[in-house]
Amino acid sequence: MNSSAPAQRAAEVPATSNLRVSRFTALPSPSALAEELPLSAQVSAAVARGRDQVRAIMDGVDDRLLVIVGPCSIHDMTAGLEYARRLVSLAERHKEDLLIVMRTYFEKPRTTVGWKGLINDPGLDGGHDISAGLRMARAFLLKVGQLGMPVGTEFLEPISPQYTADLVSWGAIGARTTESQIHRQLVSGLSMPVGFKNGTDGDLQVALDACSAASAAQSFLGIDVQGRAALVATAGNQDTHLILRGGRQGPNYGTVNVGAASARLARAALNPRLIIDASHANSGKSHHRQAEVALEIGAQLEAGGAASQAVAGVMLESFLVGGAQKLDVCAVANGTAGLTYGQSVTDACMAWDVTVEVLDHLAGSSRTRRSTGVLEHLVAAHRKGHNARRLSQ
């Protein structure tokens, strides 16, 4: 008998696994990173307060306007923190009329290829040191939380929320992923209010379906806080809502569009209040036009009617310096060296001085809307049903 036969047969079996994977790199577990960068009682309270305030606005209990504003993406922690400090003073100035949440996006979806955000490539050099990126993202959120500023982010990967979601007061699912079952399941277990954007083609139904799916209990594959593969069972997220971001056919922030969207939400037994993204297809991707869109939304608030009642919040892309700069990860050998400080490396953003003017205007529009008392008619029925669903959980 040939003793080498089994070994020979094994050698003849062709490899079929991971043929296109060049390497695996172990990451710290979510619990290890949380222990390294712990959530303090002060920051935890700020996060919880932010979630409660966002929820109250979306439910119509709080009549302020929610404004999610900040850089398209965080690529420079120093510039991002300077922006956060400036925003804190504006949030205090307008606290009676606006709830300002800082946009802190660390993951960027790509139509083809490009820089995928601070978590994926913190060095902006193609190094993809995700371990460092997760640390930087968590450290940044902690520092912003210490300022008392609630933050919002887009959840793009199903694993990264275990590392950062405890620091987030509001979440978003982007237009490219709203239709994804993975993201709908993810949202069903997230602890904060989450908005779904309409599809890139402008279709609202995918977002309405997403809100319905995410509000239900789900079971799916994920990881636990130890980083182990796990079956994740959720209770469902009752704090989902629609974000209007325009589509290929053009903007959808106008009075007619908003009123129609709110009516569709109500017919689907979903929250009839929504958020308008003043950027992306609603502005034609122009940061100059974005400011004009924000002012037009303010005029809708002041005018009253169905559109005024339906608008719970506005999303704005803003940074220290207006516009955007091109990032070539192959040409950047030393992080942000050679880049303009405080200017976006992804979508073009409004400049800081323009942001101040826009927020001043929106605060005035919020005051005017409050004086009309228009919110009660729209939200009363929804609030009754919404509270009943909460109690039944």
C-alpha positions as CSV (number, residue, x, y, z in Angstrom):
1,M,0.0,0.0,0.0
2,N,1.3,3.4,-1.0
3,S,1.4,5.6,2.2
4,S,2.0,8.7,0.2
5,A,-1.3,8.3,-1.8
6,P,-3.5,10.5,0.6
7,A,-1.0,13.3,0.5
8,Q,-0.7,13.0,-3.2
9,R,-4.5,13.2,-3.6
10,A,-4.7,16.2,-1.3
11,A,-2.0,18.0,-3.3
12,E,-4.1,17.3,-6.4
13,V,-7.2,19.0,-5.0
14,P,-7.3,22.6,-6.5
15,A,-7.6,25.5,-4.1
16,T,-11.0,27.2,-4.3
17,S,-10.9,29.7,-1.4
18,N,-9.7,33.3,-1.2
19,L,-8.0,33.1,-4.6
20,R,-8.3,36.9,-5.0
21,V,-7.5,37.9,-1.5
22,S,-4.0,39.2,-1.0
23,R,-4.0,39.3,2.8
24,F,-6.0,39.3,6.0
25,T,-5.1,41.8,8.8
26,A,-6.6,41.3,12.2
27,L,-8.4,44.3,13.8
28,P,-9.0,45.1,17.4
29,S,-12.3,44.0,18.7
30,P,-15.0,46.7,19.3
31,S,-14.7,46.0,23.1
32,A,-10.9,46.4,23.0
33,L,-11.2,49.7,21.2
34,A,-13.9,50.9,23.6
35,E,-11.7,50.0,26.5
36,E,-8.8,51.9,24.9
37,L,-11.0,54.9,24.1
38,P,-13.8,54.8,26.7
39,L,-17.1,56.6,26.6
40,S,-17.2,58.9,29.6
41,A,-20.4,59.7,31.6
42,Q,-20.3,63.2,30.2
43,V,-20.1,62.2,26.6
44,S,-22.6,59.4,27.1
45,A,-25.1,61.9,28.5
46,A,-24.5,64.2,25.5
47,V,-25.1,61.4,23.0
48,A,-28.3,60.3,24.7
49,R,-29.5,63.9,25.0
50,G,-28.9,64.4,21.3
51,R,-30.8,61.2,20.4
52,D,-33.7,62.3,22.5
53,Q,-33.8,65.7,21.0
54,V,-33.6,64.4,17.4
55,R,-36.4,61.9,18.2
56,A,-38.6,64.7,19.7
57,I,-38.2,66.8,16.6
58,M,-39.0,64.0,14.3
59,D,-42.0,63.1,16.4
60,G,-43.2,66.8,16.4
61,V,-42.8,67.1,20.2
62,D,-40.0,69.7,19.7
63,D,-40.9,72.4,17.2
64,R,-37.3,73.4,16.4
65,L,-35.6,72.6,13.1
66,L,-33.0,69.9,13.0
67,V,-29.9,70.9,11.0
68,I,-27.2,68.3,10.3
69,V,-24.3,70.3,9.1
70,G,-20.6,69.7,8.6
71,P,-17.9,68.5,6.2
72,C,-18.8,66.1,3.4
73,S,-16.2,63.8,5.0
74,I,-13.7,64.1,7.9
75,H,-10.2,63.8,6.5
76,D,-8.2,66.0,8.8
77,M,-9.0,65.7,12.5
78,T,-7.4,69.1,13.4
79,A,-9.6,71.0,10.9
80,G,-12.6,68.9,11.8
81,L,-12.2,69.8,15.5
82,E,-11.8,73.5,14.7
83,Y,-15.0,73.3,12.8
84,A,-16.7,71.6,15.7
85,R,-15.6,74.3,18.1
86,R,-17.0,77.0,15.9
87,L,-20.2,75.1,15.4
88,V,-20.7,74.8,19.2
89,S,-21.0,78.6,19.5
90,L,-23.5,78.7,16.7
91,A,-25.5,75.9,18.3
92,E,-25.7,77.8,21.5
93,R,-26.7,81.0,19.7
94,H,-29.6,79.3,17.9
95,K,-30.6,76.7,20.5
96,E,-34.1,78.0,20.8
97,D,-34.8,77.6,17.1
98,L,-32.4,74.9,15.8
99,L,-31.0,71.6,17.0
100,I,-27.6,71.6,15.3
101,V,-26.0,68.2,14.8
102,M,-22.5,68.0,13.4
103,R,-22.1,65.9,10.2
104,T,-19.1,63.5,10.9
105,Y,-18.8,61.1,8.0
106,F,-15.9,58.6,8.1
107,E,-17.0,56.3,5.3
108,K,-17.7,57.4,1.7
109,P,-19.5,55.3,-0.9
110,R,-17.9,55.3,-4.4
111,T,-19.6,54.9,-7.7
112,T,-16.4,53.4,-9.1
113,V,-13.1,54.0,-7.1
114,G,-11.7,56.7,-4.9
115,W,-10.8,57.6,-1.4
116,K,-13.3,55.7,0.8
117,G,-13.0,57.7,4.0
118,L,-11.0,58.1,7.1
119,I,-11.8,54.7,8.5
120,N,-10.8,52.9,5.4
121,D,-7.7,55.0,4.5
122,P,-6.8,57.4,7.4
123,G,-3.4,58.2,5.8
124,L,-5.0,59.4,2.6
125,D,-2.2,57.5,0.9
126,G,-3.8,54.2,-0.2
127,G,-2.4,52.4,2.9
128,H,-5.8,51.3,4.2
129,D,-4.8,51.1,7.8
130,I,-8.3,50.4,9.0
131,S,-7.2,49.7,12.6
132,A,-5.8,53.2,12.8
133,G,-8.8,54.6,11.0
134,L,-11.2,53.1,13.6
135,R,-9.1,54.6,16.4
136,M,-9.0,58.0,14.8
137,A,-12.8,58.0,14.1
138,R,-13.6,57.0,17.7
139,A,-11.1,59.5,19.1
140,F,-12.6,62.3,17.0
141,L,-16.2,61.5,18.1
142,L,-15.1,61.5,21.7
143,K,-13.5,64.9,21.4
144,V,-16.6,66.3,19.6
145,G,-18.8,64.7,22.3
146,Q,-16.7,66.4,25.0
147,L,-17.8,69.7,23.5
148,G,-21.4,68.7,24.0
149,M,-22.1,68.6,20.3
150,P,-24.3,65.7,19.0
151,V,-23.0,64.1,15.8
152,G,-24.5,62.4,12.8
153,T,-22.9,59.9,10.4
154,E,-23.6,57.6,7.5
155,F,-23.4,53.9,8.2
156,L,-21.8,52.3,5.2
157,E,-20.2,49.1,6.4
158,P,-22.1,46.6,8.6
159,I,-19.2,46.0,10.9
160,S,-17.9,49.5,11.7
161,P,-21.0,50.6,13.8
162,Q,-19.9,48.3,16.6
163,Y,-16.8,50.5,16.9
164,T,-18.5,54.0,16.8
165,A,-22.3,53.9,17.1
166,D,-22.3,54.4,20.8
167,L,-21.1,58.0,20.1
168,V,-23.6,58.8,17.4
169,S,-26.9,60.7,17.9
170,W,-28.3,60.5,14.4
171,G,-27.6,58.2,11.5
172,A,-28.1,58.1,7.7
173,I,-28.2,55.4,5.1
174,G,-27.2,56.8,1.7
175,A,-29.0,56.7,-1.6
176,R,-26.8,53.8,-3.0
177,T,-27.5,51.6,0.0
178,T,-31.1,52.3,1.0
179,E,-32.3,49.4,-1.1
180,S,-29.7,47.0,0.5
181,Q,-31.2,44.4,2.8
182,I,-27.9,44.4,4.8
183,H,-28.4,48.1,5.7
184,R,-32.1,47.8,6.5
185,Q,-31.2,45.0,8.9
186,L,-28.4,47.0,10.4
187,V,-30.7,50.0,11.0
188,S,-33.2,47.7,12.8
189,G,-30.6,47.3,15.6
190,L,-29.1,50.8,15.7
191,S,-29.8,52.8,18.9
192,M,-30.4,56.2,17.3
193,P,-32.9,57.7,14.9
194,V,-31.8,56.9,11.3
195,G,-32.8,58.5,8.0
196,F,-33.0,56.7,4.6
197,K,-32.3,58.7,1.5
198,N,-34.4,58.3,-1.6
199,G,-32.7,56.4,-4.4
200,T,-30.2,58.1,-6.8
201,D,-32.9,57.9,-9.5
202,G,-35.2,59.9,-7.2
203,D,-37.4,56.9,-6.3
204,L,-39.1,57.3,-2.9
205,Q,-40.5,53.8,-2.6
206,V,-37.2,52.2,-1.9
207,A,-36.8,54.5,1.1
208,L,-40.3,53.9,2.3
209,D,-39.7,50.2,2.1
210,A,-36.5,50.6,4.0
211,C,-38.2,52.5,6.8
212,S,-40.8,49.7,7.1
213,A,-38.2,46.9,7.0
214,A,-35.9,48.6,9.5
215,S,-38.8,49.2,12.0
216,A,-39.4,45.4,12.2
217,A,-37.4,42.9,14.2
218,Q,-34.7,41.3,12.2
219,S,-32.1,38.5,12.5
220,F,-28.9,38.5,10.5
221,L,-25.2,37.7,10.4
222,G,-22.9,40.3,12.2
223,I,-20.3,40.6,14.8
224,D,-20.6,41.0,18.6
225,V,-18.6,43.4,20.7
226,Q,-15.8,40.8,21.0
227,G,-15.5,40.8,17.2
228,R,-16.9,37.3,16.9
229,A,-19.2,36.3,14.0
230,A,-22.7,36.2,15.5
231,L,-26.4,35.9,14.9
232,V,-27.7,39.4,15.6
233,A,-31.4,39.6,16.7
234,T,-32.9,43.1,16.8
235,A,-36.1,44.6,18.1
236,G,-36.6,47.0,15.2
237,N,-36.0,50.7,15.0
238,Q,-39.1,52.9,15.3
239,D,-37.2,56.1,14.7
240,T,-36.6,55.8,10.9
241,H,-37.5,58.6,8.5
242,L,-37.2,59.8,4.9
243,I,-34.4,62.0,3.6
244,L,-35.2,63.8,0.3
245,R,-31.9,64.3,-1.7
246,G,-33.2,64.7,-5.3
247,G,-32.5,62.3,-8.1
248,R,-31.5,62.0,-11.8
249,Q,-34.7,63.9,-12.8
250,G,-33.8,66.9,-10.6
251,P,-34.5,68.3,-7.2
252,N,-37.3,67.1,-4.9
253,Y,-37.3,69.7,-2.1
254,G,-40.0,71.9,-3.5
255,T,-43.4,72.4,-1.8
256,V,-45.2,70.0,-4.1
257,N,-42.6,67.3,-3.8
258,V,-42.4,67.6,0.0
259,G,-46.2,67.6,0.4
260,A,-46.5,64.5,-1.8
261,A,-43.7,62.7,0.0
262,S,-45.3,63.4,3.4
263,A,-48.7,62.1,2.2
264,R,-47.1,58.9,0.9
265,L,-45.4,58.4,4.2
266,A,-48.6,58.9,6.1
267,R,-50.5,56.4,3.8
268,A,-47.7,53.9,4.6
269,A,-48.2,54.4,8.3
270,L,-44.7,55.9,8.5
271,N,-43.5,59.2,10.1
272,P,-44.9,62.0,7.8
273,R,-42.1,64.3,8.8
274,L,-38.9,64.2,6.8
275,I,-35.5,65.7,6.3
276,I,-34.3,67.6,3.2
277,D,-30.7,67.2,2.0
278,A,-29.9,70.6,0.5
279,S,-26.9,69.1,-1.3
280,H,-26.4,66.3,-3.9
281,A,-29.1,66.2,-6.5
282,N,-31.1,68.9,-4.8
283,S,-28.3,71.4,-5.5
284,G,-27.0,69.9,-8.7
285,K,-23.9,69.2,-6.6
286,S,-23.1,72.9,-6.5
287,H,-22.0,74.3,-3.1
288,H,-23.1,77.7,-4.2
289,R,-26.5,76.4,-5.2
290,Q,-26.7,74.5,-1.8
291,A,-26.9,77.8,0.1
292,E,-29.7,79.0,-2.2
293,V,-31.6,75.7,-1.7
294,A,-31.3,76.2,2.1
295,L,-32.8,79.7,1.9
296,E,-35.7,78.4,-0.3
297,I,-36.4,75.7,2.3
298,G,-36.5,78.4,4.9
299,A,-39.1,80.2,2.8
300,Q,-41.2,77.1,2.7
301,L,-41.1,76.9,6.5
302,E,-42.3,80.5,6.8
303,A,-45.1,80.0,4.2
304,G,-47.0,77.4,6.2
305,G,-49.0,74.6,4.6
306,A,-48.2,70.9,4.1
307,A,-44.6,71.4,3.1
308,S,-43.9,73.6,6.1
309,Q,-45.4,71.1,8.5
310,A,-43.6,68.1,7.0
311,V,-40.0,69.5,7.1
312,A,-38.3,68.3,10.3
313,G,-34.8,69.0,9.3
314,V,-32.2,70.0,6.7
315,M,-28.8,68.5,5.8
316,L,-26.0,70.8,4.8
317,E,-22.4,70.2,3.6
318,S,-20.1,72.8,5.1
319,F,-16.4,73.3,6.0
320,L,-14.0,76.0,6.9
321,V,-13.1,76.7,3.3
322,G,-15.6,76.6,0.5
323,G,-15.4,74.3,-2.5
324,A,-13.4,71.1,-2.8
325,Q,-9.9,69.9,-3.7
326,K,-8.8,66.9,-5.7
327,L,-7.2,64.1,-3.7
328,D,-4.8,61.8,-5.4
329,V,-4.0,59.1,-2.9
330,C,-1.0,58.1,-5.0
331,A,0.5,61.6,-4.8
332,V,-0.1,62.2,-1.0
333,A,2.9,60.7,0.8
334,N,2.3,62.4,4.1
335,G,-1.3,62.5,5.0
336,T,-2.7,66.0,4.5
337,A,0.6,67.6,3.4
338,G,0.0,69.7,0.3
339,L,-3.8,70.0,0.9
340,T,-5.6,73.2,1.6
341,Y,-6.5,73.3,5.3
342,G,-10.2,73.1,6.0
343,Q,-11.3,72.3,2.5
344,S,-13.2,69.1,1.5
345,V,-11.5,66.3,-0.4
346,T,-14.8,64.8,-1.5
347,D,-17.9,66.8,-2.3
348,A,-17.7,70.6,-2.5
349,C,-18.9,72.3,0.7
350,M,-20.2,75.8,1.7
351,A,-17.6,78.1,3.3
352,W,-17.9,78.9,7.0
353,D,-19.0,82.4,6.5
354,V,-21.8,81.3,4.2
355,T,-22.8,78.6,6.7
356,V,-23.2,81.2,9.4
357,E,-25.5,83.2,7.2
358,V,-27.6,80.2,6.2
359,L,-28.0,79.0,9.8
360,D,-29.0,82.5,10.9
361,H,-31.7,82.5,8.2
362,L,-32.9,79.0,9.0
363,A,-33.2,80.0,12.7
364,G,-35.4,82.9,11.7
365,S,-37.5,80.7,9.5
366,S,-38.0,78.2,12.4
367,R,-39.2,81.0,14.6
368,T,-41.7,82.2,12.0
369,R,-43.0,78.6,11.6
370,R,-43.4,78.2,15.4
371,S,-45.5,81.3,15.5
372,T,-48.1,79.7,13.2
373,G,-48.4,76.6,15.2
374,V,-48.6,74.5,12.0
375,L,-47.0,71.3,13.4
376,E,-49.8,70.0,15.6
377,H,-52.2,69.1,12.8
378,L,-49.7,66.9,10.9
379,V,-48.0,65.1,13.8
380,A,-50.9,64.4,16.2
381,A,-52.2,61.3,14.6
382,H,-48.7,60.0,13.8
383,R,-47.5,60.6,17.4
384,K,-50.5,58.7,18.8
385,G,-49.7,55.6,16.6
386,H,-46.0,56.0,17.1
387,N,-46.3,56.0,20.9
388,A,-48.6,53.0,20.8
389,R,-46.0,51.1,18.8
390,R,-43.2,52.0,21.3
391,L,-45.3,50.7,24.2
392,S,-46.0,47.5,22.4
393,Q,-42.3,46.7,22.0
